[in-house]
């Protein structure tokens, strides 16, 4: 897998004051990144024009595990209509500000979805399939919870 990241400094700006970057993924998609605006006296702030890199890392982890959970539940023939995962993370106070805790809350919507199947899908994702969460578990304490929202039968 290969990704390239290019700094998008302002053309004609000799100080290249922008801290915006564009990543081009192996599949040819582009993702923009930027930093938070700088505090007074700090020269390297962004302009808040795109997501922060660490936000994207967290979002990618959510996407990875949600993908697994949906795929596993479909294979188990669960009648799911929607799956959402909300991640709440804490970071270290000093550099490197790695994630130290991440909580994943899944909301699965469907008809007659078995809680045991949802629990198993989440466990399989976090212990076997989701490379992102398995990697982040090396520095962060991961926890999960879930709820099932019932919909009427068709």
Secondary structure, DSSP 4 states (H G I P E B T S, - for coil): ---EEEE-PPTT-TT-----EEEE-TTS-EEEE-PPBPPTT-S--B-S-S--HHHHHHHHHHHHHHHHHHHHHHHTT-EEEEEEEEEEEEE-SSSS--EEEEEEEEEEEEES--HHHHHHHHHHIIIII-HHHHHHTTTSEEEEEEEEEE----
